[in-house]
Amino acid sequence: MQSDEKALAVYAVRRRRFQGFQKKGSAIMNHDGPLALERIREVTTMCDREQPIYEQISGFTVALHVFGYFTCTDLLSADDVDHVAAGEILREEFVRIRREDIPLDYHIARSQDRYLLVIGDPLFPTHFAVLTDVKSPRPYFSKLPLFGSGFDSLEELKKEFIGIDGLTTDDIAYYKLKRPEPNGKAPGKIYIFRADGTVVS
């Protein structure tokens, strides 16, 4: 219980960092696609599937690093994210979608949208995988438990996780990173004024 509370406290600090990232202007966001590819190359260099140098880092941290979650400039400086913090981040920063909602020509380098394949209970997820290129035979980039990072097909990820700890195909879901509001501002409220003078927001 104490470890979960500590994880949530650490998450609160990270969330403030992520909100800053989400408030980037559109001009900066336009360059984030190439940056995402650069982060994937960095992760692959540091934690390759075959010869992982830095295998202790979690798959959650790898996926969020690709999205630019951390304020640090490199993977080695990123704080590790466990399943408790991952669930909180998923709830706060992403929205669940259907697989059909993802564009048929989606590529992470050419879009401002970011998609995440999640395996396990969304509150305490088992695995995060970044969708990089819908047209690729191996469109998902992630770090597998006890192994390094690399690209996989959906079927390969199923073989890795389905059937373990009771996981089924129903435990696979897609999420989209929430887009920032223009200038980081929340939409204004609409107020309705009734004839009796009361206001409904």
C-alpha positions as CSV (number, residue, x, y, z in Angstrom):
1,M,0.0,0.0,0.0
2,Q,2.8,2.3,0.9
3,S,4.6,1.7,-2.4
4,D,1.3,2.5,-4.3
5,E,1.0,5.8,-2.4
6,K,4.6,6.6,-3.3
7,A,4.0,5.8,-6.9
8,L,1.0,8.1,-7.0
9,A,3.0,10.9,-5.4
10,V,5.7,10.5,-8.1
11,Y,3.0,10.4,-10.8
12,A,1.6,13.8,-9.5
13,V,4.9,15.4,-10.2
14,R,5.2,13.8,-13.6
15,R,1.7,14.8,-14.5
16,R,2.6,18.5,-14.1
17,R,5.5,17.9,-16.5
18,F,3.2,16.2,-19.0
19,Q,0.7,19.1,-18.9
20,G,3.5,21.4,-19.8
21,F,4.3,19.2,-22.8
22,Q,0.7,19.2,-23.9
23,K,0.5,23.0,-23.9
24,K,3.1,23.2,-26.7
25,G,2.0,25.5,-29.6
26,S,1.0,24.0,-32.9
27,A,4.2,25.2,-34.5
28,I,6.3,23.1,-32.1
29,M,3.8,20.1,-32.3
30,N,4.4,20.0,-36.0
31,H,8.0,18.9,-35.3
32,D,7.1,16.3,-32.8
33,G,6.7,13.5,-35.4
34,P,10.4,13.5,-36.4
35,L,11.3,13.8,-32.7
36,A,9.2,10.7,-31.9
37,L,11.2,8.8,-34.5
38,E,14.4,10.1,-33.0
39,R,13.3,8.9,-29.5
40,I,12.5,5.4,-31.0
41,R,16.0,5.3,-32.4
42,E,17.4,6.3,-29.0
43,V,15.5,3.6,-27.2
44,T,16.5,1.0,-29.7
45,T,20.1,2.0,-29.3
46,M,19.9,1.8,-25.5
47,C,17.6,-1.1,-25.2
48,D,17.6,-3.3,-28.3
49,R,15.4,-6.4,-28.4
50,E,18.4,-8.7,-28.9
51,Q,21.0,-7.0,-26.8
52,P,19.4,-4.7,-24.3
53,I,22.0,-2.5,-22.5
54,Y,19.4,-0.9,-20.3
55,E,16.9,-3.7,-19.8
56,Q,15.7,-2.6,-16.3
57,I,13.6,0.2,-17.6
58,S,9.8,-0.4,-17.8
59,G,7.8,-0.7,-21.0
60,F,5.6,2.1,-19.7
61,T,8.5,4.5,-19.5
62,V,9.7,3.6,-23.0
63,A,6.3,4.3,-24.5
64,L,5.8,7.6,-22.7
65,H,9.3,8.7,-23.6
66,V,8.5,8.2,-27.3
67,F,5.6,10.5,-26.8
68,G,7.8,13.1,-25.2
69,Y,6.3,12.7,-21.7
70,F,9.4,13.5,-19.7
71,T,11.1,16.9,-19.5
72,C,14.5,15.2,-19.6
73,T,16.3,15.0,-22.9
74,D,17.3,11.3,-22.8
75,L,16.0,8.0,-21.7
76,L,18.6,7.4,-19.1
77,S,17.4,10.5,-17.2
78,A,13.7,9.4,-17.3
79,D,12.1,8.3,-14.0
80,D,10.7,4.8,-14.3
81,V,6.9,4.4,-14.4
82,D,5.3,1.4,-12.8
83,H,1.8,-0.1,-13.4
84,V,0.1,2.1,-10.8
85,A,1.4,5.4,-12.3
86,A,0.8,4.1,-15.8
87,G,-2.9,3.6,-15.0
88,E,-3.2,7.1,-13.6
89,I,-1.5,8.6,-16.7
90,L,-3.7,6.6,-19.0
91,R,-6.8,7.8,-17.2
92,E,-5.8,11.5,-17.1
93,E,-4.0,12.0,-20.4
94,F,-5.6,9.5,-22.9
95,V,-9.1,8.7,-24.1
96,R,-10.2,5.2,-25.1
97,I,-11.1,4.8,-28.8
98,R,-12.1,2.0,-31.2
99,R,-9.5,0.5,-33.5
100,E,-11.6,1.7,-36.4
101,D,-11.1,5.3,-35.3
102,I,-7.4,5.2,-36.2
103,P,-6.8,6.6,-39.8
104,L,-5.9,3.9,-42.3
105,D,-2.8,5.9,-43.4
106,Y,-1.6,6.8,-39.9
107,H,2.2,7.3,-39.4
108,I,3.6,8.8,-36.2
109,A,6.0,11.0,-38.1
110,R,3.3,12.6,-40.2
111,S,0.6,13.1,-37.6
112,Q,0.1,15.1,-34.4
113,D,-2.0,12.4,-33.0
114,R,-0.5,9.7,-30.8
115,Y,-2.0,6.2,-30.3
116,L,-1.3,3.6,-27.7
117,L,-2.2,-0.1,-27.6
118,V,-2.8,-1.1,-24.0
119,I,-2.9,-4.7,-22.7
120,G,-4.4,-5.5,-19.3
121,D,-6.7,-3.7,-16.9
122,P,-6.6,0.0,-17.7
123,L,-6.4,0.8,-14.0
124,F,-3.2,-1.3,-13.6
125,P,-2.1,-2.0,-17.2
126,T,0.3,-4.8,-18.1
127,H,1.8,-3.3,-21.3
128,F,2.0,-0.2,-23.4
129,A,2.8,-0.3,-27.1
130,V,3.2,2.8,-29.4
131,L,1.4,2.7,-32.7
132,T,3.9,3.9,-35.3
133,D,2.8,3.0,-38.8
134,V,-0.6,1.3,-39.6
135,K,0.7,0.0,-43.0
136,S,3.7,-1.7,-41.5
137,P,3.6,-5.5,-40.8
138,R,4.9,-4.7,-37.3
139,P,3.3,-1.4,-36.4
140,Y,3.8,-1.5,-32.6
141,F,6.9,-0.3,-30.8
142,S,7.4,-1.3,-27.2
143,K,9.7,-2.9,-24.7
144,L,8.8,-6.4,-23.6
145,P,9.2,-7.5,-20.0
146,L,12.7,-8.9,-19.4
147,F,13.6,-8.1,-23.0
148,G,14.6,-5.1,-25.0
149,S,12.5,-2.8,-27.3
150,G,11.5,-3.5,-30.8
151,F,8.6,-3.6,-33.3
152,D,5.9,-6.2,-33.2
153,S,2.7,-7.2,-34.9
154,L,-0.6,-7.5,-33.0
155,E,-0.4,-11.2,-33.2
156,E,3.1,-11.3,-31.8
157,L,2.0,-9.2,-28.8
158,K,-0.9,-11.5,-28.3
159,K,1.4,-14.5,-28.1
160,E,3.5,-12.6,-25.6
161,F,0.7,-11.6,-23.2
162,I,-2.6,-13.4,-23.9
163,G,-3.2,-16.3,-21.5
164,I,-0.8,-15.0,-18.9
165,D,-2.4,-14.0,-15.6
166,G,-5.8,-14.5,-17.1
167,L,-5.4,-12.0,-19.9
168,T,-7.7,-12.4,-23.0
169,T,-8.1,-10.6,-26.2
170,D,-10.8,-8.5,-24.4
171,D,-8.0,-7.0,-22.4
172,I,-6.6,-5.3,-25.5
173,A,-7.6,-1.7,-26.0
174,Y,-6.6,1.4,-28.0
175,Y,-6.1,4.9,-26.6
176,K,-5.5,8.3,-28.1
177,L,-3.4,11.0,-26.4
178,K,-5.6,14.0,-25.6
179,R,-4.9,17.0,-27.9
180,P,-4.0,20.3,-26.2
181,E,-6.5,23.1,-26.4
182,P,-5.3,26.2,-28.4
183,N,-2.8,28.2,-26.4
184,G,-3.3,25.7,-23.6
185,K,-6.7,27.2,-22.6
186,A,-9.7,25.2,-21.7
187,P,-12.9,25.8,-23.6
188,G,-15.2,28.5,-22.2
189,K,-18.4,27.6,-20.3
190,I,-21.8,28.2,-21.7
191,Y,-24.3,29.9,-19.3
192,I,-28.1,29.8,-19.7
193,F,-30.0,32.6,-18.1
194,R,-33.6,31.6,-17.1
195,A,-36.5,34.0,-17.0
196,D,-36.5,33.9,-13.2
197,G,-33.0,35.2,-13.1
198,T,-31.2,31.9,-12.2
199,V,-28.2,30.8,-14.1
200,V,-27.5,27.3,-15.4
201,S,-23.9,26.5,-16.3
